[in-house]
Amino acid sequence: MKLLILIITMIICGCTPKYNVIQSNEAGKSVRLSRDVSVYISLPEDNTSNGYLYVGSGREVAAEIEFLFSKYLRNVLIGKSVESCQQGLTSAKNNGYNYHICPQLLRWEDYATEWSGIPDIIKLKVSITSTKSDEIIDTFLAEGKGKVWTWGGDHPLDIVKEPMTQWINSLF
């Protein structure tokens, strides 16, 4: 009976992603964005972990951020090529955007967990900068490990989609 309880506990714990979220409000007060603002999203570099380049990881993150902000804003654009945060801020200013969003993939490890048992890993930082003042007004930082038991098809971004969605929803 104890063995059965142990096995069930291991299965339940292995089916849940684990993440840690640190949200830093740079301005020291609640950030609220108007629905009339425009947002420019830098295209982050694809991440390399353990000598492996995860092609498309930067575009996947930028596309998810674009999707989430597009629920509230009409003018949301992802840069056409990879940019640093400073380059993206310059592009946002030059094209008349109100805010620049800079996603940074600090860690991205995508494994075939369904057969290896190795969970996906992510560490993602997203900052919002006002193009008028050049000040970072809010930052989202999340890191996590995916499920140990999966049917396949999961990606590292799936681990932090829920907290990132909650963060973006809280901005409006």
N, C-alpha and C positions, 0 to 999 in steps of 0.2 A: 504494500500500500504506500509506504514512504517513497519507494522508487517511482511509482506512478505519479505521485504528487510532485516529485522532483522533475520528472520528464515534462509534465504539463507546465510547470513553472518556467522551465528552460524554453519551451516553445513559445509561451506567451511573452516572455521577456525578449526573445529573439525576433519577434514580429513587430516590434515597435522601434522606430528611429529615436535616437537620443540627440538632443541639441541643447546648446547653451546660447542665449542671446544677450548681448550687451547693447543697449541703445543709449547713445550719448546725445543729449540735447545740448548743442553747443551754445545756444543763446541763453540757456538757463530758464527758459519759459516754454510753455506749450507752443509747438509749431503748428500753425494752420495755414494751408495754402488755399488761395482763391481758385475757383474753377475756371477763371479767365486767364490764368498764367500759361506760359509755354515752357516746355521742358526739353532740354537736349541731353541725350544719354551717350556718354562715351562708349565706344566699343572696346571692351577690355581684351587684353592678350589672352590667348588660349593658355591654359595652365600646363606646366610640365611637372610631373612627380615621378620619382624613381626612374628618371631617364626616359620616360614615356610622354610624348606630347599628346594631350587630349584635344584633338582637332575639333573645333566647333564649340568648345566649352564656353568661350567668351561670348560668342553670338547667342548661345542658349540662355545665358544669364541676362544679357541685354534685352533679348526678346521677351523674357518673362517680366522684366521690369517695365518694358514698354506696354505690355498687355495690362499689367496692374494699374499703371498710371492712366492708361487710355480709358479706363472705366470712369474717370473723373474729369479728364482734360481732353480737349479737342486737338491741341497742338503738341504732339509728342514725337520726337524724332531720334533715331539711333544714328550715330555717325557712320559714315560709309567705310572707314578704315580704322585700324587700331590706333588709339590715342592715349597718351598719358593723361592724368588728371589735369595738369596745367594746359596741355594742348587742347583738351576738350573744353575747358573753361574759355579759352581764347576763341574756339570755334563757336561756342554758345553765344559769346558776346558779339562776335562778328556777324552772326546771323540773327541777332535781335531776340534771343531767348531770355526769359526771366530767370530761369534756374538751370544749373548744370548738375547732372547726376553722374557720379563717377563710381561705377562698380569695379571692385578689385578682387580678382580670384586669388586668394592667398594660398589655398590648397584645394585640390580637386583630384580625387582618386576614384575611378569608376571601375569596379570589378564585376566579374560574372559571378555574383554572390550566390545565385541559385545552385551552382555546382561547386564553388570553391569554399563557401562559408565565410569569405572575407567581406566585411561590410564596406560600402562606399563611404568616403570621407569628404567633407567640405569645410572650408573656412572662407567666408565671404564678407567683404566690407563694402558698404554703399554709403556714399556721402552726398549731401545736397548742398550746393553752394549758390548763393545769390550772385547773379552776374552784376548787379548794381553795386554791391558793397564788397564783393570778393570774399565774404565771410561764409564759412561752413555753418549752416544753420541746424543741421541734424545729421547724425551718423547712425547707421545700423551695422552691427557686427554680429555674425552668427557663425558658430562652428558646430559640427555634429558628425555622428556616425549613423549609417543606415542600419536597416534590419539585417540580422544574421540569416533569417529564414525568409526567402522571397521566391516568387514564381517567375521572376525575371522581368526585365523591362524597366527596372528602377534606375534612376540617375541620381548623382549626388545632389542636384538642385532640388529634388523631391524632398530631401531631408529638411530644408529650411523654407520651403514654399509657404507653409502655414504661418510661421512667425513673420516672414517678410510681408505676406499679405496683410496681416494684422497691423504691422508697422505702417504700411502705406495707407491703409484704411484710416489709421489714426491721424493722418496728416490733413484729412478733409472733414 
